[in-house]
Amino acid sequence: QVQLVESGGGLVQPGGSLRLSCAVSGSMSRFNTMGWYRQAPGKERELVAAISSGGSTSYADSVKGRFTISRDNAKNTGYLQMNNLKPEDTAVYYCWYRNVWGQGTQVTVSS
């Protein structure tokens, strides 16, 4: 059973940066896609970014050019680097891998 643990969230001012991590218990197969989602209060969960087994990445239009998804299979960890954060990025961020969700980490962008 795969388990995911996110970390790295917090409070940051607009324009700031955060790096989220998603630690995967057990082996992180290079053959599975990993995704980062977010859910703001009163809104549906939305896909933010995904990285395929081959390293191909995709992003929501709202974060293109600001967020970067990556993975380190040797460390069983995925990452989401978030730069130039905006108040509208405030949400709980979840990683997804092999049909399993992490518990989420809160990101709050506010001055």
C-alpha positions as CSV (number, residue, x, y, z in Angstrom):
1,Q,0.0,0.0,0.0
2,V,1.5,3.3,-1.1
3,Q,1.3,6.2,1.3
4,L,2.0,9.9,0.6
5,V,3.1,12.6,3.0
6,E,3.2,16.2,1.8
7,S,5.2,18.9,3.5
8,G,6.5,22.4,2.8
9,G,3.3,24.4,3.0
10,G,3.0,27.6,5.0
11,L,2.2,31.3,4.9
12,V,4.0,33.4,2.4
13,Q,3.7,36.9,1.1
14,P,2.6,37.6,-2.5
15,G,5.6,37.2,-4.8
16,G,7.2,34.7,-2.5
17,S,8.2,31.1,-3.1
18,L,7.5,27.7,-1.5
19,R,8.6,24.2,-2.4
20,L,6.2,21.4,-1.6
21,S,7.5,17.8,-1.2
22,C,5.6,14.5,-1.5
23,A,7.3,11.6,0.2
24,V,6.2,8.2,-1.2
25,S,6.4,5.2,1.2
26,G,7.6,2.1,-0.6
27,S,9.2,2.1,-4.0
28,M,8.4,5.0,-6.3
29,S,8.1,3.4,-9.6
30,R,9.4,5.5,-12.5
31,F,6.5,4.2,-14.5
32,N,3.7,6.1,-12.8
33,T,2.5,9.6,-13.2
34,M,2.5,11.9,-10.2
35,G,0.2,14.9,-9.9
36,W,-0.3,17.9,-7.6
37,Y,-3.8,19.2,-7.0
38,R,-5.2,22.0,-4.9
39,Q,-8.5,22.8,-3.4
40,A,-9.5,26.3,-2.2
41,P,-12.4,26.9,0.2
42,G,-15.7,26.5,-1.6
43,K,-14.1,25.2,-4.8
44,E,-13.6,21.9,-6.4
45,R,-10.2,20.1,-6.4
46,E,-8.2,21.0,-9.5
47,L,-5.1,19.6,-11.2
48,V,-2.2,22.0,-10.8
49,A,0.6,20.0,-12.4
50,A,1.6,16.5,-13.5
51,I,4.7,14.6,-14.4
52,S,4.7,11.4,-16.4
53,S,7.0,8.4,-16.1
54,G,9.0,9.8,-19.0
55,G,9.4,13.2,-17.4
56,S,6.9,15.1,-19.5
57,T,5.1,17.8,-17.5
58,S,1.8,19.6,-17.8
59,Y,0.4,22.6,-15.9
60,A,-2.8,24.4,-15.3
61,D,-2.8,27.7,-17.3
62,S,-3.0,29.6,-14.0
63,V,0.4,28.4,-12.8
64,K,2.4,28.1,-16.1
65,G,5.7,29.9,-15.9
66,R,5.5,30.1,-12.1
67,F,5.3,26.4,-10.8
68,T,7.6,23.6,-11.6
69,I,6.9,19.9,-10.9
70,S,9.7,17.4,-10.6
71,R,10.5,14.0,-9.1
72,D,13.4,12.1,-7.7
73,N,12.7,8.4,-8.0
74,A,15.9,7.5,-6.0
75,K,14.6,9.5,-3.1
76,N,10.9,8.4,-3.5
77,T,9.9,12.0,-3.5
78,G,8.0,14.4,-5.7
79,Y,8.3,18.2,-5.6
80,L,6.3,21.3,-6.6
81,Q,8.4,24.5,-6.7
82,M,6.1,27.5,-6.6
83,N,7.4,30.9,-7.4
84,N,5.8,34.3,-7.7
85,L,2.9,33.2,-5.5
86,K,-0.4,35.0,-5.7
87,P,-3.3,35.2,-3.2
88,E,-5.4,33.1,-5.5
89,D,-2.9,30.3,-5.1
90,T,-4.1,29.9,-1.5
91,A,-5.4,26.4,-1.1
92,V,-4.8,22.9,0.4
93,Y,-2.3,21.2,-1.9
94,Y,-2.5,17.4,-2.4
95,C,-0.2,15.0,-4.2
96,W,-1.6,12.1,-6.1
97,Y,0.2,8.9,-7.0
98,R,-1.0,5.5,-8.0
99,N,-4.6,6.4,-7.1
100,V,-3.6,7.4,-3.6
101,W,-4.0,10.9,-2.1
102,G,-1.8,12.5,0.5
103,Q,-3.3,14.3,3.5
104,G,-2.7,17.8,2.0
105,T,-0.6,20.8,3.0
106,Q,-2.0,24.3,3.5
107,V,-0.5,27.1,1.4
108,T,-1.6,30.6,2.3
109,V,-0.5,33.6,0.2
110,S,-1.3,36.8,2.0
111,S,0.3,40.1,3.0
